């Protein structure tokens, strides 16, 4: 049974990114009627920002844990397990100030854990611990900031490269950007951007089915 993990990261309930992750999920369900969907909404229920207490809990192995630290480790373990169980990961990632939302950035803080999702070799450096799998980043942009192509990057797109790097750091190197440009530029650019993203989603589902 195939498993799809959907991460919604927008704080807005009516966000375009949510509409597109739902579109991806529905198309995936048609191809995988017996599949399993895991949905984590970190946009409306984000993890806590790291402070000294949580850094100690997530980055080290303290002998004793406070109740808050135990809860943070349990939540982090659950989020990591979701990624491990998934065969495909879809991230709804609206571009906020040319990069990711605060909720997505905080989620990354909770899942990028030494000994859990990455290790370090003194000679070769860091290495990821998660098995590679497709990660689709559905990036909604108010303006026109390219398509997340690493060979043709837009100078104001700090989101695509960052997410490719951080996912690759934990072992997920197959990161594919689906961009919806022009969401705040008026009806015509918005419609064009949504159509392009919809086509890209259909192509992604076809490739996964093949």
C-alpha positions as CSV (number, residue, x, y, z in Angstrom):
1,X,0.0,0.0,0.0
2,X,1.4,3.3,-1.1
3,X,1.4,6.3,1.4
4,X,1.2,10.0,0.6
5,X,2.3,12.6,3.1
6,X,0.7,16.1,2.6
7,X,2.2,19.0,4.5
8,X,0.1,22.2,4.5
9,X,2.2,25.2,5.7
10,X,0.1,28.3,5.0
11,X,-1.5,30.1,8.0
12,X,-4.5,30.9,5.8
13,X,-7.4,28.5,5.6
14,X,-8.3,29.5,2.1
15,X,-4.7,29.5,0.7
16,X,-4.1,28.7,-2.9
17,X,-1.4,26.2,-1.8
18,X,-4.0,24.3,0.1
19,X,-6.2,24.1,-3.0
20,X,-3.3,22.7,-5.0
21,X,-2.2,20.2,-2.4
22,X,-5.8,19.0,-2.3
23,X,-5.8,18.8,-6.1
24,X,-2.7,16.7,-5.9
25,X,-4.1,14.4,-3.2
26,X,-7.4,13.8,-5.2
27,X,-5.5,13.0,-8.3
28,X,-3.2,10.7,-6.4
29,X,-6.2,9.0,-4.7
30,X,-7.6,8.2,-8.1
31,X,-4.4,6.4,-9.1
32,X,-4.1,4.8,-5.6
33,X,-7.6,3.9,-4.4
34,X,-6.2,1.7,-1.7
35,X,-3.5,4.1,-0.7
36,X,-3.0,5.9,2.6
37,X,-2.9,9.7,3.0
38,X,-1.2,11.3,6.0
39,X,-2.1,15.0,6.3
40,X,-0.3,17.3,8.7
41,X,-1.4,20.9,8.8
42,X,1.5,22.8,10.2
43,X,0.2,26.1,8.9
44,X,-2.6,26.2,11.5
45,X,-0.9,24.1,14.2
46,X,2.8,24.8,13.9
47,X,5.4,23.3,16.2
48,X,6.8,25.5,18.9
49,X,9.7,27.7,18.1
50,X,12.9,26.4,19.4
51,X,14.3,27.8,22.7
52,X,17.1,26.6,25.0
53,X,14.8,23.9,26.5
54,X,13.7,22.5,23.2
55,X,17.2,22.7,21.6
56,X,18.4,20.5,24.5
57,X,15.6,18.1,24.0
58,X,15.9,17.7,20.2
59,X,19.6,18.2,19.5
60,X,21.1,16.4,22.4
61,X,20.5,13.3,24.7
62,X,19.8,14.8,28.1
63,X,19.7,12.3,31.0
64,X,16.5,13.8,32.3
65,X,13.7,15.5,30.3
66,X,11.1,18.0,31.4
67,X,7.5,17.3,30.5
68,X,7.7,19.9,27.8
69,X,10.9,18.3,26.4
70,X,9.3,14.9,26.4
71,X,6.3,16.3,24.5
72,X,8.6,18.0,21.9
73,X,10.6,14.8,21.3
74,X,7.5,12.7,20.9
75,X,6.0,15.2,18.4
76,X,9.3,15.3,16.5
77,X,9.5,11.5,16.4
78,X,6.0,11.4,15.0
79,X,6.8,13.9,12.3
80,X,9.9,12.0,11.3
81,X,8.0,8.7,11.3
82,X,5.5,10.2,8.9
83,X,8.3,11.0,6.4
84,X,9.8,7.6,6.8
85,X,6.4,5.9,6.1
86,X,5.6,8.0,3.1
87,X,6.3,6.9,-0.4
88,X,5.6,10.5,-1.7
89,X,5.8,13.8,0.1
90,X,3.9,16.9,-1.0
91,X,4.6,20.3,0.6
92,X,2.3,23.2,0.1
93,X,4.7,26.0,0.4
94,X,3.5,29.6,-0.2
95,X,6.4,32.0,-0.8
96,X,6.6,34.4,2.2
97,X,9.1,37.2,1.8
98,X,10.9,35.2,-1.0
99,X,11.4,32.1,1.2
100,X,9.3,29.7,3.3
101,X,6.6,30.3,5.9
102,X,7.5,30.5,9.5
103,X,5.6,27.3,10.2
104,X,7.6,25.4,7.6
105,X,10.8,26.8,8.9
106,X,9.9,25.7,12.4
107,X,8.9,22.2,11.3
108,X,12.3,21.9,9.7
109,X,13.9,22.7,13.0
110,X,11.9,19.9,14.6
111,X,12.7,17.2,12.0
112,X,16.4,18.0,11.2
113,X,17.8,16.1,14.1
114,X,21.3,14.6,14.5
115,X,21.1,10.9,14.9
116,X,17.5,10.8,13.6
117,X,17.5,12.3,10.1
118,X,21.2,13.1,9.6
119,X,24.5,11.9,10.8
120,X,28.1,13.3,10.6
121,X,31.3,11.6,9.5
122,X,34.5,13.3,10.6
123,X,36.1,12.6,7.2
124,X,33.2,13.0,4.7
125,X,30.9,15.4,6.6
126,X,27.1,15.2,7.1
127,X,24.9,12.6,5.5
128,X,21.2,12.0,5.4
129,X,19.5,9.1,7.2
130,X,16.1,9.1,5.4
131,X,15.5,6.9,2.4
132,X,15.1,9.0,-0.8
133,X,11.7,9.5,-2.3
134,X,9.9,12.1,-4.4
135,X,9.2,15.4,-2.6
136,X,6.9,17.7,-4.5
137,X,7.0,21.3,-3.3
138,X,3.9,23.2,-4.5
139,X,5.2,26.8,-4.4
140,X,2.6,29.5,-4.7
141,X,4.1,33.0,-5.4
142,X,2.4,36.4,-5.4
143,X,4.6,37.6,-8.3
144,X,6.5,35.8,-11.1
145,X,9.6,34.2,-9.6
146,X,10.4,31.5,-12.1
147,X,9.8,27.8,-11.8
148,X,12.4,26.7,-9.2
149,X,14.7,25.4,-11.9
150,X,18.2,24.9,-10.4
151,X,19.8,25.6,-13.8
152,X,17.8,28.8,-14.2
153,X,17.2,30.2,-10.8
154,X,15.2,33.4,-10.2
155,X,17.3,35.9,-8.2
156,X,14.5,36.5,-5.7
157,X,13.6,32.8,-5.2
158,X,15.3,31.9,-2.0
159,X,12.7,29.1,-1.4
160,X,13.5,26.5,-4.0
161,X,17.2,26.2,-3.4
162,X,16.8,26.3,0.4
163,X,14.3,23.5,0.4
164,X,16.3,21.4,-2.1
165,X,19.3,21.7,0.2
166,X,17.6,21.1,3.5
167,X,15.6,18.0,2.2
168,X,18.8,16.7,0.6
169,X,20.7,17.2,3.9
170,X,18.4,14.6,5.5
171,X,18.5,12.2,2.6
172,X,15.6,13.4,0.4
173,X,17.4,14.5,-2.7
174,X,14.5,14.0,-5.3
175,X,12.9,17.4,-4.8
176,X,10.6,18.7,-7.5
177,X,9.2,22.2,-7.6
178,X,5.7,22.9,-8.9
179,X,5.3,26.6,-9.2
180,X,2.1,28.7,-9.3
181,X,3.3,32.2,-10.2
182,X,1.3,35.5,-10.3
183,X,-1.2,34.7,-7.6
184,X,-1.4,38.4,-6.6
185,X,-1.0,40.0,-10.0
186,X,-4.6,40.0,-11.1
187,X,-7.1,37.6,-12.7
188,X,-5.2,36.7,-15.9
189,X,-1.8,36.1,-14.4
190,X,-3.4,34.2,-11.5
191,X,-5.4,32.0,-13.9
192,X,-2.3,31.3,-16.0
193,X,-0.3,30.4,-12.9
194,X,-3.0,28.0,-11.6
195,X,-3.3,26.4,-15.0
196,X,0.5,25.8,-15.2
197,X,0.5,24.3,-11.7
198,X,-2.5,22.1,-12.5
199,X,-0.7,20.8,-15.6
200,X,2.4,20.1,-13.6
201,X,0.4,18.2,-11.0
202,X,-1.2,16.0,-13.7
203,X,2.3,15.3,-15.1
204,X,3.6,14.4,-11.7
205,X,0.8,12.0,-11.0
206,X,1.3,10.4,-14.4
207,X,5.0,9.9,-13.7
208,X,4.3,8.4,-10.3
209,X,1.8,6.0,-11.9
210,X,4.3,4.9,-14.5
